[in-house]
Amino acid sequence: MTADGVKYEVGQPKPKEETDAEVMVKSHGPSFNVPVYWVPGGNWQDTSPDFANEIGITRWKITNTGIIWTYELFFDTNQTYNCTFTDKTGQGYGNNAFQTGVHSVNYNSDSPTIVQASGI
């Protein structure tokens, strides 16, 4: 649930066959809070190499799921962070990406474009 009480749902990748030590090596870098402009459209969008290296998100897409949740944000990570994605309404949707791989956030919004990404 967002700080304003709006419900949303998250998805995590299936566990990989890695040891705890291997997972810890991939732990996150410094915190980030960056403006983005991620518009729903359904196709994977690659991030720039600098963005991927600094923030750990290599690609993203927002699909229109249409049943319980209107939108689903997918993001692929090569680093671990506790991420928050903020849409144009100001709602922030969190996902603790504690593993690398594809994660998702299902949400409803009147203005679903993601305009900010942050992580700790």
Phi and psi in radians as a Rosetta constraint file:
Dihedral C 1 N 2 CA 2 C 2 CIRCULARHARMONIC -1.270 0.35
Dihedral N 2 CA 2 C 2 N 3 CIRCULARHARMONIC 3.019 0.35
Dihedral C 2 N 3 CA 3 C 3 CIRCULARHARMONIC -1.061 0.35
Dihedral N 3 CA 3 C 3 N 4 CIRCULARHARMONIC -0.459 0.35
Dihedral C 3 N 4 CA 4 C 4 CIRCULARHARMONIC -1.616 0.35
Dihedral N 4 CA 4 C 4 N 5 CIRCULARHARMONIC 0.130 0.35
Dihedral C 4 N 5 CA 5 C 5 CIRCULARHARMONIC 1.517 0.35
Dihedral N 5 CA 5 C 5 N 6 CIRCULARHARMONIC 0.219 0.35
Dihedral C 5 N 6 CA 6 C 6 CIRCULARHARMONIC -1.466 0.35
Dihedral N 6 CA 6 C 6 N 7 CIRCULARHARMONIC 2.249 0.35
Dihedral C 6 N 7 CA 7 C 7 CIRCULARHARMONIC -1.358 0.35
Dihedral N 7 CA 7 C 7 N 8 CIRCULARHARMONIC 2.570 0.35
Dihedral C 7 N 8 CA 8 C 8 CIRCULARHARMONIC -2.709 0.35
Dihedral N 8 CA 8 C 8 N 9 CIRCULARHARMONIC 2.980 0.35
Dihedral C 8 N 9 CA 9 C 9 CIRCULARHARMONIC -2.338 0.35
Dihedral N 9 CA 9 C 9 N 10 CIRCULARHARMONIC 2.549 0.35
Dihedral C 9 N 10 CA 10 C 10 CIRCULARHARMONIC -2.088 0.35
Dihedral N 10 CA 10 C 10 N 11 CIRCULARHARMONIC 2.737 0.35
Dihedral C 10 N 11 CA 11 C 11 CIRCULARHARMONIC -2.247 0.35
Dihedral N 11 CA 11 C 11 N 12 CIRCULARHARMONIC 2.549 0.35
Dihedral C 11 N 12 CA 12 C 12 CIRCULARHARMONIC -2.139 0.35
Dihedral N 12 CA 12 C 12 N 13 CIRCULARHARMONIC 2.706 0.35
Dihedral C 12 N 13 CA 13 C 13 CIRCULARHARMONIC -1.189 0.35
Dihedral N 13 CA 13 C 13 N 14 CIRCULARHARMONIC 2.712 0.35
Dihedral C 13 N 14 CA 14 C 14 CIRCULARHARMONIC -1.146 0.35
Dihedral N 14 CA 14 C 14 N 15 CIRCULARHARMONIC 2.516 0.35
Dihedral C 14 N 15 CA 15 C 15 CIRCULARHARMONIC -0.968 0.35
Dihedral N 15 CA 15 C 15 N 16 CIRCULARHARMONIC 2.411 0.35
Dihedral C 15 N 16 CA 16 C 16 CIRCULARHARMONIC -1.594 0.35
Dihedral N 16 CA 16 C 16 N 17 CIRCULARHARMONIC 2.781 0.35
Dihedral C 16 N 17 CA 17 C 17 CIRCULARHARMONIC -1.516 0.35
Dihedral N 17 CA 17 C 17 N 18 CIRCULARHARMONIC 1.315 0.35
Dihedral C 17 N 18 CA 18 C 18 CIRCULARHARMONIC -2.168 0.35
Dihedral N 18 CA 18 C 18 N 19 CIRCULARHARMONIC 2.669 0.35
Dihedral C 18 N 19 CA 19 C 19 CIRCULARHARMONIC -1.375 0.35
Dihedral N 19 CA 19 C 19 N 20 CIRCULARHARMONIC 2.833 0.35
Dihedral C 19 N 20 CA 20 C 20 CIRCULARHARMONIC -1.021 0.35
Dihedral N 20 CA 20 C 20 N 21 CIRCULARHARMONIC -0.646 0.35
Dihedral C 20 N 21 CA 21 C 21 CIRCULARHARMONIC -1.114 0.35
Dihedral N 21 CA 21 C 21 N 22 CIRCULARHARMONIC -0.690 0.35
Dihedral C 21 N 22 CA 22 C 22 CIRCULARHARMONIC -1.151 0.35
Dihedral N 22 CA 22 C 22 N 23 CIRCULARHARMONIC -0.692 0.35
Dihedral C 22 N 23 CA 23 C 23 CIRCULARHARMONIC -1.140 0.35
Dihedral N 23 CA 23 C 23 N 24 CIRCULARHARMONIC -0.734 0.35
Dihedral C 23 N 24 CA 24 C 24 CIRCULARHARMONIC -1.113 0.35
Dihedral N 24 CA 24 C 24 N 25 CIRCULARHARMONIC -0.573 0.35
Dihedral C 24 N 25 CA 25 C 25 CIRCULARHARMONIC -1.088 0.35
Dihedral N 25 CA 25 C 25 N 26 CIRCULARHARMONIC -0.536 0.35
Dihedral C 25 N 26 CA 26 C 26 CIRCULARHARMONIC -1.535 0.35
Dihedral N 26 CA 26 C 26 N 27 CIRCULARHARMONIC 0.186 0.35
Dihedral C 26 N 27 CA 27 C 27 CIRCULARHARMONIC -1.068 0.35
Dihedral N 27 CA 27 C 27 N 28 CIRCULARHARMONIC 2.788 0.35
Dihedral C 27 N 28 CA 28 C 28 CIRCULARHARMONIC -1.160 0.35
Dihedral N 28 CA 28 C 28 N 29 CIRCULARHARMONIC 2.854 0.35
Dihedral C 28 N 29 CA 29 C 29 CIRCULARHARMONIC -1.646 0.35
Dihedral N 29 CA 29 C 29 N 30 CIRCULARHARMONIC -2.607 0.35
Dihedral C 29 N 30 CA 30 C 30 CIRCULARHARMONIC -1.207 0.35
Dihedral N 30 CA 30 C 30 N 31 CIRCULARHARMONIC 2.730 0.35
Dihedral C 30 N 31 CA 31 C 31 CIRCULARHARMONIC -1.021 0.35
Dihedral N 31 CA 31 C 31 N 32 CIRCULARHARMONIC 2.700 0.35
Dihedral C 31 N 32 CA 32 C 32 CIRCULARHARMONIC -2.457 0.35
Dihedral N 32 CA 32 C 32 N 33 CIRCULARHARMONIC 2.730 0.35
Dihedral C 32 N 33 CA 33 C 33 CIRCULARHARMONIC -2.694 0.35
Dihedral N 33 CA 33 C 33 N 34 CIRCULARHARMONIC 1.732 0.35
Dihedral C 33 N 34 CA 34 C 34 CIRCULARHARMONIC -2.229 0.35
Dihedral N 34 CA 34 C 34 N 35 CIRCULARHARMONIC 2.533 0.35
Dihedral C 34 N 35 CA 35 C 35 CIRCULARHARMONIC -1.296 0.35
Dihedral N 35 CA 35 C 35 N 36 CIRCULARHARMONIC 2.468 0.35
Dihedral C 35 N 36 CA 36 C 36 CIRCULARHARMONIC -2.389 0.35
Dihedral N 36 CA 36 C 36 N 37 CIRCULARHARMONIC 2.994 0.35
Dihedral C 36 N 37 CA 37 C 37 CIRCULARHARMONIC -2.476 0.35
Dihedral N 37 CA 37 C 37 N 38 CIRCULARHARMONIC 1.450 0.35
Dihedral C 37 N 38 CA 38 C 38 CIRCULARHARMONIC -1.828 0.35
Dihedral N 38 CA 38 C 38 N 39 CIRCULARHARMONIC 1.895 0.35
Dihedral C 38 N 39 CA 39 C 39 CIRCULARHARMONIC -1.727 0.35
Dihedral N 39 CA 39 C 39 N 40 CIRCULARHARMONIC 2.415 0.35
Dihedral C 39 N 40 CA 40 C 40 CIRCULARHARMONIC -0.992 0.35
Dihedral N 40 CA 40 C 40 N 41 CIRCULARHARMONIC 2.445 0.35
Dihedral C 40 N 41 CA 41 C 41 CIRCULARHARMONIC -2.993 0.35
Dihedral N 41 CA 41 C 41 N 42 CIRCULARHARMONIC -0.317 0.35
Dihedral C 41 N 42 CA 42 C 42 CIRCULARHARMONIC 1.598 0.35
Dihedral N 42 CA 42 C 42 N 43 CIRCULARHARMONIC -0.231 0.35
Dihedral C 42 N 43 CA 43 C 43 CIRCULARHARMONIC -1.800 0.35
Dihedral N 43 CA 43 C 43 N 44 CIRCULARHARMONIC 2.521 0.35
Dihedral C 43 N 44 CA 44 C 44 CIRCULARHARMONIC -1.074 0.35
Dihedral N 44 CA 44 C 44 N 45 CIRCULARHARMONIC 2.377 0.35
Dihedral C 44 N 45 CA 45 C 45 CIRCULARHARMONIC -2.104 0.35
Dihedral N 45 CA 45 C 45 N 46 CIRCULARHARMONIC 2.125 0.35
Dihedral C 45 N 46 CA 46 C 46 CIRCULARHARMONIC -1.315 0.35
Dihedral N 46 CA 46 C 46 N 47 CIRCULARHARMONIC 2.499 0.35
Dihedral C 46 N 47 CA 47 C 47 CIRCULARHARMONIC -1.539 0.35
Dihedral N 47 CA 47 C 47 N 48 CIRCULARHARMONIC 2.907 0.35
Dihedral C 47 N 48 CA 48 C 48 CIRCULARHARMONIC -1.207 0.35
Dihedral N 48 CA 48 C 48 N 49 CIRCULARHARMONIC 2.718 0.35
Dihedral C 48 N 49 CA 49 C 49 CIRCULARHARMONIC -0.996 0.35
Dihedral N 49 CA 49 C 49 N 50 CIRCULARHARMONIC -0.674 0.35
Dihedral C 49 N 50 CA 50 C 50 CIRCULARHARMONIC -1.107 0.35
Dihedral N 50 CA 50 C 50 N 51 CIRCULARHARMONIC -0.768 0.35
Dihedral C 50 N 51 CA 51 C 51 CIRCULARHARMONIC -1.071 0.35
Dihedral N 51 CA 51 C 51 N 52 CIRCULARHARMONIC -0.825 0.35
Dihedral C 51 N 52 CA 52 C 52 CIRCULARHARMONIC -1.098 0.35
Dihedral N 52 CA 52 C 52 N 53 CIRCULARHARMONIC -0.703 0.35
Dihedral C 52 N 53 CA 53 C 53 CIRCULARHARMONIC -1.216 0.35
Dihedral N 53 CA 53 C 53 N 54 CIRCULARHARMONIC -0.674 0.35
Dihedral C 53 N 54 CA 54 C 54 CIRCULARHARMONIC -1.381 0.35
Dihedral N 54 CA 54 C 54 N 55 CIRCULARHARMONIC -0.725 0.35
Dihedral C 54 N 55 CA 55 C 55 CIRCULARHARMONIC -1.894 0.35
Dihedral N 55 CA 55 C 55 N 56 CIRCULARHARMONIC -0.408 0.35
Dihedral C 55 N 56 CA 56 C 56 CIRCULARHARMONIC 1.547 0.35
Dihedral N 56 CA 56 C 56 N 57 CIRCULARHARMONIC 0.080 0.35
Dihedral C 56 N 57 CA 57 C 57 CIRCULARHARMONIC -1.760 0.35
Dihedral N 57 CA 57 C 57 N 58 CIRCULARHARMONIC 2.030 0.35
Dihedral C 57 N 58 CA 58 C 58 CIRCULARHARMONIC -1.628 0.35
Dihedral N 58 CA 58 C 58 N 59 CIRCULARHARMONIC -0.441 0.35
Dihedral C 58 N 59 CA 59 C 59 CIRCULARHARMONIC -2.845 0.35
Dihedral N 59 CA 59 C 59 N 60 CIRCULARHARMONIC 2.869 0.35
Dihedral C 59 N 60 CA 60 C 60 CIRCULARHARMONIC -2.699 0.35
Dihedral N 60 CA 60 C 60 N 61 CIRCULARHARMONIC 2.827 0.35
Dihedral C 60 N 61 CA 61 C 61 CIRCULARHARMONIC -2.769 0.35
Dihedral N 61 CA 61 C 61 N 62 CIRCULARHARMONIC 2.636 0.35
Dihedral C 61 N 62 CA 62 C 62 CIRCULARHARMONIC -2.142 0.35
Dihedral N 62 CA 62 C 62 N 63 CIRCULARHARMONIC 2.125 0.35
Dihedral C 62 N 63 CA 63 C 63 CIRCULARHARMONIC -1.915 0.35
Dihedral N 63 CA 63 C 63 N 64 CIRCULARHARMONIC 2.784 0.35
Dihedral C 63 N 64 CA 64 C 64 CIRCULARHARMONIC -1.686 0.35
Dihedral N 64 CA 64 C 64 N 65 CIRCULARHARMONIC 1.828 0.35
Dihedral C 64 N 65 CA 65 C 65 CIRCULARHARMONIC -1.470 0.35
Dihedral N 65 CA 65 C 65 N 66 CIRCULARHARMONIC -0.646 0.35
Dihedral C 65 N 66 CA 66 C 66 CIRCULARHARMONIC 1.379 0.35
Dihedral N 66 CA 66 C 66 N 67 CIRCULARHARMONIC -0.126 0.35
Dihedral C 66 N 67 CA 67 C 67 CIRCULARHARMONIC -1.764 0.35
Dihedral N 67 CA 67 C 67 N 68 CIRCULARHARMONIC -1.517 0.35
Dihedral C 67 N 68 CA 68 C 68 CIRCULARHARMONIC -1.429 0.35
Dihedral N 68 CA 68 C 68 N 69 CIRCULARHARMONIC -0.778 0.35
Dihedral C 68 N 69 CA 69 C 69 CIRCULARHARMONIC -1.926 0.35
Dihedral N 69 CA 69 C 69 N 70 CIRCULARHARMONIC 2.331 0.35
Dihedral C 69 N 70 CA 70 C 70 CIRCULARHARMONIC -1.295 0.35
Dihedral N 70 CA 70 C 70 N 71 CIRCULARHARMONIC -0.623 0.35
Dihedral C 70 N 71 CA 71 C 71 CIRCULARHARMONIC -2.256 0.35
Dihedral N 71 CA 71 C 71 N 72 CIRCULARHARMONIC 2.628 0.35
Dihedral C 71 N 72 CA 72 C 72 CIRCULARHARMONIC -2.349 0.35
Dihedral N 72 CA 72 C 72 N 73 CIRCULARHARMONIC 2.071 0.35
Dihedral C 72 N 73 CA 73 C 73 CIRCULARHARMONIC -1.615 0.35
Dihedral N 73 CA 73 C 73 N 74 CIRCULARHARMONIC 2.145 0.35
Dihedral C 73 N 74 CA 74 C 74 CIRCULARHARMONIC -1.852 0.35
Dihedral N 74 CA 74 C 74 N 75 CIRCULARHARMONIC 2.442 0.35
Dihedral C 74 N 75 CA 75 C 75 CIRCULARHARMONIC -2.508 0.35
Dihedral N 75 CA 75 C 75 N 76 CIRCULARHARMONIC 2.461 0.35
Dihedral C 75 N 76 CA 76 C 76 CIRCULARHARMONIC -1.894 0.35
Dihedral N 76 CA 76 C 76 N 77 CIRCULARHARMONIC 2.239 0.35
Dihedral C 76 N 77 CA 77 C 77 CIRCULARHARMONIC -2.065 0.35
Dihedral N 77 CA 77 C 77 N 78 CIRCULARHARMONIC 2.577 0.35
Dihedral C 77 N 78 CA 78 C 78 CIRCULARHARMONIC -2.023 0.35
Dihedral N 78 CA 78 C 78 N 79 CIRCULARHARMONIC 0.111 0.35
Dihedral C 78 N 79 CA 79 C 79 CIRCULARHARMONIC -2.443 0.35
Dihedral N 79 CA 79 C 79 N 80 CIRCULARHARMONIC 2.875 0.35
Dihedral C 79 N 80 CA 80 C 80 CIRCULARHARMONIC -1.849 0.35
Dihedral N 80 CA 80 C 80 N 81 CIRCULARHARMONIC 2.339 0.35
Dihedral C 80 N 81 CA 81 C 81 CIRCULARHARMONIC -2.629 0.35
Dihedral N 81 CA 81 C 81 N 82 CIRCULARHARMONIC 2.757 0.35
Dihedral C 81 N 82 CA 82 C 82 CIRCULARHARMONIC -1.620 0.35
Dihedral N 82 CA 82 C 82 N 83 CIRCULARHARMONIC 1.767 0.35
Dihedral C 82 N 83 CA 83 C 83 CIRCULARHARMONIC -1.668 0.35
Dihedral N 83 CA 83 C 83 N 84 CIRCULARHARMONIC 2.607 0.35
Dihedral C 83 N 84 CA 84 C 84 CIRCULARHARMONIC -2.297 0.35
Dihedral N 84 CA 84 C 84 N 85 CIRCULARHARMONIC 2.340 0.35
Dihedral C 84 N 85 CA 85 C 85 CIRCULARHARMONIC -2.081 0.35
Dihedral N 85 CA 85 C 85 N 86 CIRCULARHARMONIC 2.204 0.35
Dihedral C 85 N 86 CA 86 C 86 CIRCULARHARMONIC -1.911 0.35
Dihedral N 86 CA 86 C 86 N 87 CIRCULARHARMONIC 2.290 0.35
Dihedral C 86 N 87 CA 87 C 87 CIRCULARHARMONIC -1.608 0.35
Dihedral N 87 CA 87 C 87 N 88 CIRCULARHARMONIC -3.133 0.35
Dihedral C 87 N 88 CA 88 C 88 CIRCULARHARMONIC -1.128 0.35
Dihedral N 88 CA 88 C 88 N 89 CIRCULARHARMONIC -0.343 0.35
Dihedral C 88 N 89 CA 89 C 89 CIRCULARHARMONIC -1.388 0.35
Dihedral N 89 CA 89 C 89 N 90 CIRCULARHARMONIC -0.194 0.35
Dihedral C 89 N 90 CA 90 C 90 CIRCULARHARMONIC 1.672 0.35
Dihedral N 90 CA 90 C 90 N 91 CIRCULARHARMONIC -0.042 0.35
Dihedral C 90 N 91 CA 91 C 91 CIRCULARHARMONIC -1.299 0.35
Dihedral N 91 CA 91 C 91 N 92 CIRCULARHARMONIC 2.368 0.35
Dihedral C 91 N 92 CA 92 C 92 CIRCULARHARMONIC -1.895 0.35
Dihedral N 92 CA 92 C 92 N 93 CIRCULARHARMONIC 2.304 0.35
Dihedral C 92 N 93 CA 93 C 93 CIRCULARHARMONIC -2.036 0.35
Dihedral N 93 CA 93 C 93 N 94 CIRCULARHARMONIC 2.070 0.35
Dihedral C 93 N 94 CA 94 C 94 CIRCULARHARMONIC -1.677 0.35
Dihedral N 94 CA 94 C 94 N 95 CIRCULARHARMONIC 2.671 0.35
Dihedral C 94 N 95 CA 95 C 95 CIRCULARHARMONIC -2.660 0.35
Dihedral N 95 CA 95 C 95 N 96 CIRCULARHARMONIC 2.060 0.35
Dihedral C 95 N 96 CA 96 C 96 CIRCULARHARMONIC -1.432 0.35
Dihedral N 96 CA 96 C 96 N 97 CIRCULARHARMONIC 1.640 0.35
Dihedral C 96 N 97 CA 97 C 97 CIRCULARHARMONIC -1.411 0.35
Dihedral N 97 CA 97 C 97 N 98 CIRCULARHARMONIC 1.355 0.35
Dihedral C 97 N 98 CA 98 C 98 CIRCULARHARMONIC -1.455 0.35
Dihedral N 98 CA 98 C 98 N 99 CIRCULARHARMONIC -0.094 0.35
Dihedral C 98 N 99 CA 99 C 99 CIRCULARHARMONIC -2.241 0.35
Dihedral N 99 CA 99 C 99 N 100 CIRCULARHARMONIC 2.719 0.35
Dihedral C 99 N 100 CA 100 C 100 CIRCULARHARMONIC -1.355 0.35
Dihedral N 100 CA 100 C 100 N 101 CIRCULARHARMONIC 2.770 0.35
Dihedral C 100 N 101 CA 101 C 101 CIRCULARHARMONIC 2.184 0.35
Dihedral N 101 CA 101 C 101 N 102 CIRCULARHARMONIC -2.911 0.35
Dihedral C 101 N 102 CA 102 C 102 CIRCULARHARMONIC -1.525 0.35
Dihedral N 102 CA 102 C 102 N 103 CIRCULARHARMONIC 2.246 0.35
Dihedral C 102 N 103 CA 103 C 103 CIRCULARHARMONIC -2.103 0.35
Dihedral N 103 CA 103 C 103 N 104 CIRCULARHARMONIC 2.925 0.35
Dihedral C 103 N 104 CA 104 C 104 CIRCULARHARMONIC -2.575 0.35
Dihedral N 104 CA 104 C 104 N 105 CIRCULARHARMONIC 2.727 0.35
Dihedral C 104 N 105 CA 105 C 105 CIRCULARHARMONIC -2.349 0.35
Dihedral N 105 CA 105 C 105 N 106 CIRCULARHARMONIC 2.125 0.35
Dihedral C 105 N 106 CA 106 C 106 CIRCULARHARMONIC -1.702 0.35
Dihedral N 106 CA 106 C 106 N 107 CIRCULARHARMONIC 2.323 0.35
Dihedral C 106 N 107 CA 107 C 107 CIRCULARHARMONIC -2.690 0.35
Dihedral N 107 CA 107 C 107 N 108 CIRCULARHARMONIC 2.818 0.35
Dihedral C 107 N 108 CA 108 C 108 CIRCULARHARMONIC -1.975 0.35
Dihedral N 108 CA 108 C 108 N 109 CIRCULARHARMONIC 2.424 0.35
Dihedral C 108 N 109 CA 109 C 109 CIRCULARHARMONIC -2.796 0.35
Dihedral N 109 CA 109 C 109 N 110 CIRCULARHARMONIC 2.523 0.35
Dihedral C 109 N 110 CA 110 C 110 CIRCULARHARMONIC -1.391 0.35
Dihedral N 110 CA 110 C 110 N 111 CIRCULARHARMONIC -0.267 0.35
Dihedral C 110 N 111 CA 111 C 111 CIRCULARHARMONIC -2.513 0.35
Dihedral N 111 CA 111 C 111 N 112 CIRCULARHARMONIC 1.396 0.35
Dihedral C 111 N 112 CA 112 C 112 CIRCULARHARMONIC -1.366 0.35
Dihedral N 112 CA 112 C 112 N 113 CIRCULARHARMONIC -0.086 0.35
Dihedral C 112 N 113 CA 113 C 113 CIRCULARHARMONIC -1.056 0.35
Dihedral N 113 CA 113 C 113 N 114 CIRCULARHARMONIC 2.253 0.35
Dihedral C 113 N 114 CA 114 C 114 CIRCULARHARMONIC -1.458 0.35
Dihedral N 114 CA 114 C 114 N 115 CIRCULARHARMONIC 2.179 0.35
Dihedral C 114 N 115 CA 115 C 115 CIRCULARHARMONIC -1.993 0.35
Dihedral N 115 CA 115 C 115 N 116 CIRCULARHARMONIC -0.124 0.35
Dihedral C 115 N 116 CA 116 C 116 CIRCULARHARMONIC -2.623 0.35
Dihedral N 116 CA 116 C 116 N 117 CIRCULARHARMONIC 2.437 0.35
Dihedral C 116 N 117 CA 117 C 117 CIRCULARHARMONIC -2.179 0.35
Dihedral N 117 CA 117 C 117 N 118 CIRCULARHARMONIC 2.349 0.35
Dihedral C 117 N 118 CA 118 C 118 CIRCULARHARMONIC -2.448 0.35
Dihedral N 118 CA 118 C 118 N 119 CIRCULARHARMONIC 2.766 0.35
Dihedral C 118 N 119 CA 119 C 119 CIRCULARHARMONIC -2.785 0.35
Dihedral N 119 CA 119 C 119 N 120 CIRCULARHARMONIC 2.611 0.35
